[in-house]
Amino acid sequence: MAPVRILHLTHTDIRSDSRILKEMRSIADHMDCSIKGIGIERNDAANSENGADGIELVSLSIRSRQLHWLPAFLRHVFTALEFYGKVILSSRRFSPDVVHSHDVDVLPLGFLVKLITGARLIYDAHELESNRNGISRTMGRAILFTEKVLWRSIDRLIVVSPSIENWYEINLGKKPTAVILNSPVYKLLGTGENKMYLREKFSIPDDSKIFVYVGALVRGRGIELILEAFERPEVSASVVFIGYGELKDPLKRASANHDNIHVHDAVPHEMVVPIARSADFGLCLIQNVSLSDYYCLPNKLFEYCFAGLPVLASDFPDISEVVDRYGLGVCCAPDPGSIFSGIKLLEEGRVGSGIRNLEELSWQAQEKKLVELYSDLLLHKGVDAESADGKPEQVGD
């Protein structure tokens, strides 16, 4: 039997999208398949390379993005048309059995590839697409309309949290679904890392506990609230922000005025956990600026817990459930007063019995659900996503 041909589509640069790369490698490791991933080159130079055995990564150069003399809307239209055209030509030659669309931006493209090639369609919603931070209400309605129109053509759905799965079921209908957490690849705590790295780099006193924030330095991530809490004179703990974004300069100004506030440049993905291990606690304080944020299970939460750090996290439904079930730390409302109280609880060690077995949260556990979804999809190839009695099959948990 010939290897299964799987096409992954994304509007990002596929060579650097860690979640997509993990998914492709997991499928390649467990199935007899040929995988091709297509995204958009962010440096405007077409690139094709092998991501691993059986995986080809293609980053397309889109010339329409350079038409700066056009109004932004028209430039986006031409960019989409050029990208769609190049992908459709490539997909006809590749002739996939499965097309895996990452995010709503390429869901219509995945649908077109399905129409042309007869492939099965997987929709991988990396967040609650129609209600996320940074989009207008009109754009949110357009995204929801797109999802509704294409919903019947989607054979399998992947989401990142149980609440988002429930939202899609209530608002669009049941669909065979897997919840694939954005977890790191599980590794036992190493002995080679410098556990004093952050303390030595910023000359943090031994009697000052270190809280670390890792991620984009942008609004909506609780950064201003964290600053306000750590600027209080009664806080003896220190905070280190690791990342890049629009708030980096304001953070540096705050660092110049407060000895317990520090800013570290962004680091490669593989260095996040080793560096985080040199802190005492992790900060995962998302603000309720969209339904997607309220229902999120961010990757930083899992990076902290696999670094062995108790966390101070937002008291949102899915985050609270994971923190409580696995003893990961303390949840609080995302406001300066509650954050201050959470800091004191962690400093004083009043956080329960400590972190429990994390294997269920590891990427290895998510990988099993992903492989199960693919196996079920291919087993039922040629059969509608809904069974004869109109009830969908259940995949994953």
N, C-alpha and C positions, 0 to 999 in steps of 0.2 A: 504494500500500500504506500502511495506517495506521501511525503511529509505534508502536513497541513500548512497552508500558506496564510500568514496572519499579517495584516497591515495596520499599524498604529499611526494615527493622525493627531497632530497638535498644532496650535498656532504659536507655540514657544519654540526655542532652539532645542530640539530634541536631544542633542548631545549633552546638555547640562541640566535637564529636568530629572531630578533624582527619583521622583516617584515613578515616572514613566519608565526610566531605565531599570528600576527594580522590578517592575511588573514584567517587562520584556525578558529580563534575565531569568526570572522565576519560571516563566512559561517555557523558555528555551531549555532550562535545566530538567524539566519534568515531562516534556512532550516531544514527540518526533515532529518537528516543525521547521519551517523557514519563516523568519520574521523580518519585516521591513518597517522601519519607522521614518515618517516624513514630517518635518517641521520647517520653520522659517529661520534662515540664517540671520543672526542679529548683527553680524559685521559685514553684510552685503557681499559675501563671497560664497558661491555655491560649494557645498562640501558633501562628500559621500565617504563613509568609512565604516569599518566593521566594529560594532560595539562589543561583540563576543562571538563565539562560534555559533553560526546560524542566524546572526543578527546583522542587518545592514542598516546604518543610520544615514539619512539623507537630509541635509539642511539646504533648502532652496533659497537662492538669491532672487529677491522680488524687486525688480527694477522700478515698479510703480511707486514704491515707497519713497523714491527720490524725486518725485514730481511735486516739489515743494511750491511751485507756482500755482498749483491747483488748490481750490478750497479743500479744507480737511475732509469734509464728507465725501467729495468726489474722489480724493486720493485714496480714502479707505475703500471705496467701491471698486476702483481699478485694482487696488492691491488684492482684494478678495477674489476678483475675477481672474487675475493672473495666477494666484496661488491655486484656486480651484481648478483652473485649466491644466496647469502643470501636474497636479496630483491625479486628475482623471486620466491623463495620458499615461502616467506612470502606472496607475492601478490597472489599466487595460492590459499592459504588458505583464504585470505581476500576477493578475487574476487571483485575488485573495479568496480564501474560503471564509475568513472572518475579517471584518473591519472594526477596529477598536477606536472610537472617537473620544478624545480627551477634552472635556469641557464643551460648552454649548457652541463655541465659536466654530467648531468643525463638525458639529452634529449634522447640519444640512449636507455638508460634503460627504460624510459617512453614508448618509441616506442615498445620495446620488451614486456613490460607488456601489452600494448594495443594488440599486436598480440596474446598473450597467453590468455588474459581474455576477449577481445572484448570491453575494456573500451574506453571511449572518452579521447583524449589527449589534455591537456592544456600546452603550453610552456610559462613559466614566465621568460622572459629575464630581469634580474635585471640591465643590462646595455647593451651597444652595444657590444655584446660578441666577435665579430671577430676583433674589432679595439679598444682595451682597453690598458691601461697602464700596463706594466710589462710582456707582452707576445711578442714573436718574430714574425717577418713577416711570417715565416713558420708556426708557431702555429696559427696565425690569418687566414691563408689560409686554414689550416686543419679544423678550427672551421667553417668557412664559407662553406666549402665543406660539412661538417656534416649537417649544417642547410639546405643547398640546397637539399641534398639527402632525408632528412626527412620532408621537407616542406609540401608535399602533405598529409602527415599523421597527421599533426597538425590540430586539430579541432578549437582551439581558441588560440589567442596570447595575452599576457599581456606585456606591455612595461612601462617604467618609465618617458617618455617625448614625446611630440608630434613630435619632430624632429627624434627621434629614430623610432617611428611608421612610419614616412614618409620614412626613410632610408630603412626599411624592405620592405615596399610596392614597392619602386623603384627597389631594388636589388633582391628581392626574389618573389615578387608578393603580391597581395591583400590577406588579411586574416581577418576574423572577429576579431576585436581587441578592447581591453580596455586599456586606459592610466591610470594606477594606481600610483599616486604620492606617494613618500615615506614619507608620512606625519605622524606627531604624532597624538595621540588621542586628540581631541580638548577639552580643559578645560578652563573655565573662569579663569582670573588671580586671584590667591589666595591672602589671606591676612596674611598667616602664615609664608611665607618665610622671611629670613633675607635679606633685600634689600641692606644692607651694608656689606654682607659677604666678597666679594672679596676686598673691600676697607679696611676692618678691618684686613683680613688675611695677606695682603701684605703691610699694612701701607701706602696706596696710598693717597696722599694729596687730600683734598676736591676740589681743583681747577684743578685737573687733570682728564679729562674724561677717562673712561675705555673702551677699545676695547677688545673683547674676541674672541678667536679662539677655537672651540671645534671639536675634531676629531683626526684622525690618524696623528701622527707627522712624516710624510714621505715625500719624494720628490714628486713633482708634485702638491702639495696642496698650493703652493704659500708661504710657510713658510719662505724660505730664502729671498723672496722679501719683505715680511712683516717686517722681521728683519731689512733689509737695510733701509726701510722707517722709522722705529721707532728709529733707531740708529742716525738719523739726530739730531743735537743739537737744531734745531729750533722746534722740535716736543715736545710739553708739555704733550701730552696725554700718557697714559700707555696702555700696552698690556699684556693680560694674556693668555697663551697657556694651554689648558686643554686636556690631552690625553696621549698616549704612542706611541713609535715607534723609529726608528733609529735616528731621529733628536733630541731626548730628551736631550742627553748629550750636544751637541752643543748649544742648547737653554739655558741650565743651565749655560754654560760658558758665554754666552752673558748676562744672567741675573746678573751674578756676576760683570760684567763690566758696566752695565747700570741700573740706579735706576728705569727706567720706563718699564723694561722688566721682566716678571714674568712667572714661570712655575708651574702649578698645576697638581697633579697626576690625572690619569683617574678616572672617577666616574661612578657608575651604570647608566644605560640608563635612569631610572626614575628620576635621580637627575640632568640631564643635564639642563632641562628648569628651575627648581627652582634656580640653581646656576647661570645660564646665566642671570636671571632677575636682579642680583646684579651688572651687567655691564651696560654700557650706549649704546654700539653699538656692533654688531656682524660682524665677518670677514668671508666671503665666497669667497675666491680668488683662484679659481681653475686655473691651468695652462693648456694651450692647448697642452698637451703631447700625446693626442690620440683623435680620433673622438668621442669616448664614453665620454671623459671628456668635449669636446666642446659642446656636445649635452645634458649634464647632468642637472638634477634638484636635487641636493644633499639634503639629509635629514637635514643637518645642516642649510640650508636656511630656512626650515620650522620650525625647532626648535627655531631659532632666532626670527622669526616673531610671533610665538605663545608665546614666552617669552616677546613680546612687544618691541623688540629691532630693531631700524633701522639698516640696513645692508650696508656694503661696499662689493660689489660683482663683480665678473668678468662680462665683457660686452659680454657674449656669448648669442646666440639667445634665447634659452628657459629661461635662468636665467633673461636676460634683460626684456623679455616680462612679466614675473611674477612680477619682481620688479617694473616695470613701471605701470602695470595694477592695482596692489594693494597698490601702494605707500609705498613700503617697505624700500626705502633708495636710495642709489647712486650706479651706475655701473661705472666701470673704466677698462681700459686695465690692465692686470696683469703685471705691471712693476713698479719699485720703485717710479719713478716720478709721475705716474698717481695715485698710491696708496697714496702718500703724499698729492696730491691735493684732493683726496677723503676724507682723514682724516680731512683736513681743512674745507671742505664743511660741513661735519657732525658736527664737533666741533662748527662751526658758525651757525648751524641750518638752512642752506640753502638747504633743502631737500624736499620741497613741502609741501603738506597739511597733511602728516602723514599717518599711516597705516589704511587701509580701512577694511571693513568686510571680515573676513578670512574664513568664513564657507565653501566656495567652495574649499579651500585648505586643510580642515581638513580631518582626517581619516574617520570621519563619512560620508563625501561626497564621498570619494574613495570607501568606503564600499558599497554604493548604486550601483556604477558601477560594482563592483566585483560580487555582488549578481545578478545583471541584466545579466552579462555574463554567470554565472552558470545556471540561470533560462532559458536563451535562449538556452544554450547548451543541457540541459536536455529535453527541450521542443522539440528540433529537433533531439533527439537521434535516431539513425538509418538512419538519412538523411545526405548525404555528406555535408562537410563544404561549398562547392559551390552549388548553386542552379542549377536547370535544365538548365538554360540559360547560365551557366558559370560565373554568377556574384555573388560574395560573399555577405552575409548579413553584415550589419554594426552594430556593438555593441559598446556602449560607445561613447566617444568623444575624 
